[in-house]
Amino acid sequence: MLSKCANPACTARFRYLREGRIFNVPTPGESADNPFSTRVLHYWLCDSCKQTLKVVLVDGEIRVCPAHRELPAPAKAREAAQAKPGAAA
């Protein structure tokens, strides 16, 4: 049952489906009869946490990770940041 935000650092309580975001995470099933079976676990992130986080399965463990990676700076911006004013090239 969903009762609170999946972010361990957050104390927001689950009340309505319209608030936050539900993550349906497929995990390997534990059925010996069908090795290809999967089950879906449900996790909820509150409105605040869903802006920057996501719920993922990593190495068999559920983790709350940043939703977006930082984009690399464009080459010209990197070169300008590395160049020092007045320095000879």
N, CA, C and O of each residue as an XYZ file, in Angstrom:
356
protein
N       0.837     -1.181      0.000
C       0.000      0.000      0.000
C       0.884      1.247      0.000
O       1.900      1.305      0.693
N       0.486      2.226     -0.776
C       1.214      3.486     -0.812
C       0.774      4.326      0.375
O      -0.416      4.588      0.545
N       1.711      4.743      1.184
C       1.325      5.548      2.344
C       2.102      6.852      2.451
O       1.606      7.831      3.009
N       3.337      6.866      1.909
C       4.138      8.088      1.963
C       5.032      8.177      0.734
O       5.164      7.220     -0.029
N       5.626      9.315      0.564
C       6.540      9.550     -0.547
C       7.693      8.542     -0.498
O       8.202      8.224      0.578
N       8.098      8.048     -1.661
C       9.182      7.061     -1.739
C      10.542      7.662     -1.389
O      11.491      6.925     -1.120
N      10.646      8.980     -1.389
C      11.884      9.647     -1.000
C      12.036      9.517      0.511
O      11.216     10.056      1.254
N      13.071      8.811      0.985
C      13.243      8.619      2.426
C      13.376      9.926      3.205
O      13.067      9.968      4.396
N      13.828     10.985      2.550
C      14.019     12.262      3.227
C      12.738     13.093      3.292
O      12.727     14.162      3.902
N      11.664     12.615      2.673
C      10.404     13.363      2.609
C       9.366     12.688      3.506
O       9.322     11.463      3.610
N       8.537     13.502      4.147
C       7.506     12.958      5.037
C       6.096     13.122      4.493
O       5.129     12.889      5.218
N       5.958     13.522      3.218
C       4.627     13.742      2.635
C       3.829     12.446      2.618
O       4.356     11.388      2.274
N       2.555     12.534      2.991
C       1.650     11.384      3.023
C       0.853     11.314      1.727
O       0.447     12.338      1.178
N       0.631     10.082      1.242
C      -0.172      9.856      0.043
C      -1.642     10.010      0.404
O      -2.135      9.377      1.337
N      -2.352     10.882     -0.367
C      -3.772     11.074     -0.128
C      -4.590     10.910     -1.399
O      -5.636     10.261     -1.381
N      -4.128     11.490     -2.503
C      -4.894     11.479     -3.759
C      -3.994     11.096     -4.927
O      -2.807     11.421     -4.944
N      -4.581     10.397     -5.911
C      -3.820     10.039     -7.112
C      -3.423     11.268     -7.914
O      -2.406     11.247     -8.608
N      -4.201     12.333     -7.833
C      -3.907     13.534     -8.634
C      -2.688     14.303     -8.123
O      -2.172     15.179     -8.817
N      -2.226     13.978     -6.915
C      -1.049     14.652     -6.353
C       0.165     13.751     -6.499
O       0.107     12.573     -6.147
N       1.242     14.279     -7.005
C       2.469     13.508     -7.148
C       2.449     12.610     -8.370
O       1.710     12.858     -9.322
N       3.258     11.574     -8.339
C       3.384     10.666     -9.478
C       3.582      9.242     -8.971
O       4.353      9.001     -8.042
N       2.872      8.301     -9.599
C       3.009      6.887     -9.284
C       4.037      6.283    -10.238
O       3.978      6.521    -11.444
N       4.960      5.517     -9.716
C       5.935      4.794    -10.525
C       5.602      3.310    -10.435
O       5.544      2.751     -9.339
N       5.384      2.674    -11.577
C       5.129      1.232    -11.650
C       6.433      0.575    -12.064
O       6.867      0.712    -13.208
N       7.058     -0.135    -11.142
C       8.382     -0.705    -11.383
C       8.278     -2.220    -11.537
O       8.009     -2.924    -10.564
N       8.493     -2.733    -12.769
C       8.461     -4.192    -12.944
C       9.698     -4.829    -12.323
O      10.820     -4.360    -12.519
N       9.479     -5.889    -11.581
C      10.577     -6.611    -10.933
C      10.481     -8.084    -11.289
O       9.391     -8.569    -11.594
N      11.584     -8.802    -11.260
C      11.529    -10.232    -11.558
C      10.604    -10.942    -10.577
O      10.636    -10.687     -9.374
N       9.777    -11.843    -11.118
C       8.866    -12.604    -10.274
C       9.609    -13.651     -9.469
O      10.762    -13.975     -9.754
N       8.952    -14.159     -8.489
C       9.574    -15.155     -7.627
C       8.936    -16.524     -7.815
O       9.030    -17.388     -6.943
N       8.291    -16.716     -8.953
C       7.607    -17.978     -9.214
C       8.577    -19.000     -9.792
O       9.236    -18.738    -10.798
N       8.661    -20.147     -9.163
C       9.522    -21.213     -9.677
C       8.897    -21.852    -10.910
O       9.603    -22.419    -11.744
N       7.570    -21.763    -11.028
C       6.866    -22.355    -12.169
C       7.111    -21.584    -13.462
O       7.158    -22.178    -14.539
N       7.268    -20.270    -13.361
C       7.442    -19.438    -14.543
C       8.619    -18.490    -14.330
O       8.466    -17.454    -13.682
N       9.794    -18.831    -14.868
C      10.973    -17.987    -14.652
C      10.874    -16.627    -15.341
O      11.662    -15.728    -15.045
N       9.919    -16.466    -16.255
C       9.766    -15.202    -16.980
C       8.705    -14.310    -16.354
O       8.392    -13.250    -16.896
N       8.157    -14.719    -15.236
C       7.104    -13.927    -14.607
C       7.692    -12.650    -14.008
O       8.845    -12.618    -13.579
N       6.892    -11.630    -13.991
C       7.287    -10.372    -13.362
C       6.144     -9.903    -12.478
O       4.991    -10.289    -12.670
N       6.478     -9.076    -11.520
C       5.448     -8.429    -10.726
C       5.746     -6.945    -10.754
O       6.891     -6.536    -10.949
N       4.740     -6.161    -10.563
C       4.890     -4.713    -10.631
C       4.707     -4.136     -9.232
O       3.685     -4.353     -8.582
N       5.707     -3.403     -8.788
C       5.643     -2.713     -7.506
C       5.303     -1.249     -7.768
O       5.743     -0.674     -8.764
N       4.532     -0.657     -6.886
C       4.069      0.717     -7.077
C       4.678      1.620     -6.018
O       4.637      1.316     -4.826
N       5.244      2.736     -6.467
C       5.852      3.718     -5.573
C       5.314      5.086     -5.947
O       4.974      5.331     -7.105
N       5.237      5.974     -4.971
C       4.693      7.303     -5.183
C       5.692      8.355     -4.743
O       6.300      8.248     -3.678
N       5.856      9.388     -5.585
C       6.642     10.563     -5.213
C       5.684     11.744     -5.133
O       4.850     11.921     -6.020
N       5.792     12.546     -4.093
C       4.920     13.707     -3.908
C       5.197     14.758     -4.990
O       6.161     14.650     -5.749
N       4.331     15.776     -5.041
C       4.474     16.833     -6.051
C       5.851     17.477     -6.025
O       6.429     17.760     -7.075
N       6.371     17.705     -4.840
C       7.669     18.362     -4.716
C       8.806     17.461     -5.194
O       9.663     17.896     -5.963
N       8.814     16.216     -4.743
C       9.899     15.291     -5.074
C       9.863     14.835     -6.538
O      10.912     14.553     -7.117
N       8.683     14.761     -7.137
C       8.590     14.284     -8.521
C       9.269     15.234     -9.501
O       9.593     14.840    -10.621
N       9.486     16.482     -9.087
C      10.133     17.453     -9.966
C      11.606     17.127    -10.205
O      12.151     17.442    -11.263
N      12.245     16.500     -9.230
C      13.689     16.276     -9.339
C      14.116     14.824     -9.184
O      15.285     14.504     -9.400
N      13.188     13.933     -8.813
C      13.555     12.547     -8.541
C      12.730     11.566     -9.363
O      11.678     11.915     -9.899
N      13.227     10.329     -9.454
C      12.484      9.241    -10.070
C      12.785      7.957     -9.302
O      13.787      7.867     -8.592
N      11.912      6.970     -9.451
C      12.087      5.681     -8.781
C      12.522      4.672     -9.827
O      11.866      4.528    -10.858
N      13.629      3.967     -9.573
C      14.163      3.003    -10.539
C      14.595      1.722     -9.831
O      14.816      1.702     -8.620
N      14.708      0.668    -10.613
C      15.229     -0.601    -10.123
C      16.675     -0.712    -10.578
O      16.945     -0.715    -11.779
N      17.616     -0.804     -9.629
C      19.041     -0.894     -9.940
C      19.612     -2.105     -9.203
O      19.586     -2.167     -7.974
N      20.120     -3.051     -9.960
C      20.713     -4.263     -9.375
C      19.763     -4.948     -8.384
O      20.184     -5.412     -7.324
N      18.492     -5.002     -8.744
C      17.515     -5.677     -7.908
C      17.014     -4.877     -6.717
O      16.230     -5.392     -5.920
N      17.448     -3.631     -6.577
C      17.029     -2.780     -5.471
C      16.288     -1.559     -5.997
O      16.659     -0.993     -7.025
N      15.248     -1.160     -5.291
C      14.517      0.052     -5.636
C      15.310      1.240     -5.106
O      15.718      1.261     -3.945
N      15.525      2.235     -5.978
C      16.271      3.431     -5.574
C      15.547      4.683     -6.045
O      14.862      4.676     -7.068
N      15.709      5.740     -5.292
C      15.210      7.055     -5.676
C      16.419      7.826     -6.182
O      17.362      8.077     -5.431
N      16.389      8.202     -7.464
C      17.538      8.829     -8.119
C      17.134     10.162     -8.740
O      15.944     10.413     -8.934
N      18.108     11.023     -9.054
C      17.790     12.268     -9.760
C      17.096     11.962    -11.084
O      17.478     11.030    -11.791
N      16.082     12.746    -11.412
C      15.306     12.520    -12.624
C      16.067     12.944    -13.876
O      15.866     12.368    -14.945
N      16.929     13.936    -13.756
C      17.642     14.457    -14.920
C      19.138     14.488    -14.640
O      19.581     14.850    -13.550
N      19.886     14.108    -15.635
C      21.335     14.246    -15.535
C      21.706     15.650    -15.943
O      20.997     16.295    -16.714
N      22.807     16.112    -15.426
C      23.301     17.416    -15.828
C      23.812     17.326    -17.250
O      24.545     16.399    -17.596
N      23.429     18.279    -18.067
C      23.896     18.279    -19.451
C      25.320     18.804    -19.510
O      25.670     19.729    -18.777
N      26.145     18.224    -20.373
C      27.516     18.742    -20.502
C      27.488     20.140    -21.108
O      26.642     20.460    -21.944
N      28.418     20.948    -20.674
C      28.506     22.304    -21.215
C      28.941     22.238    -22.674
O      29.765     21.397    -23.033
N      28.403     23.111    -23.519
C      28.845     23.149    -24.920
C      30.350     23.425    -24.998
O      30.917     24.059    -24.108
N      30.984     22.950    -26.056
C      32.447     23.064    -26.206
C      32.916     24.510    -26.115
O      33.917     24.782    -25.453
N      32.224     25.445    -26.759
C      32.649     26.846    -26.729
C      32.577     27.408    -25.314
O      33.442     28.188    -24.914
N      31.566     27.024    -24.561
C      31.438     27.513    -23.189
C      32.563     26.950    -22.327
O      33.097     27.654    -21.470
N      32.928     25.689    -22.546
C      34.034     25.095    -21.782
C      35.341     25.799    -22.105
O      36.123     26.111    -21.207
N      35.581     26.051    -23.398
C      36.817     26.716    -23.799
C      36.890     28.103    -23.202
O      37.948     28.513    -22.724
N      35.777     28.844    -23.217
C      35.767     30.192    -22.655
C      36.012     30.154    -21.161
O      36.685     31.035    -20.627
N      35.486     29.159    -20.480
C      35.682     29.057    -19.031
C      37.120     28.699    -18.698
O      37.639     29.116    -17.662
N      37.768     27.933    -19.561
C      39.142     27.525    -19.310
C      40.151     28.603    -19.666
O      41.230     28.674    -19.078
N      39.796     29.441    -20.634
C      40.721     30.510    -21.077
C      40.800     31.591    -19.989
O      39.790     32.011    -19.425
N      42.026     32.018    -19.720
C      42.213     33.065    -18.724
C      42.498     34.378    -19.453
O      43.284     34.403    -20.400
N      41.881     35.438    -19.028
C      42.137     36.739    -19.689
C      43.611     37.142    -19.587
O      44.218     37.062    -18.519
N      44.164     37.570    -20.708
C      45.530     38.050    -20.730
C      46.578     36.954    -20.825
O      47.768     37.260    -20.895
N      46.183     35.703    -20.831
C      47.150     34.605    -20.908
C      47.514     34.352    -22.375
O      46.644     34.407    -23.244
N      48.761     34.083    -22.648
C      49.204     33.782    -24.006
C      48.845     32.346    -24.339
O      48.937     31.456    -23.492
N      48.437     32.130    -25.576
C      48.038     30.783    -25.998
C      49.203     29.996    -26.484
O      49.046     28.841    -26.878
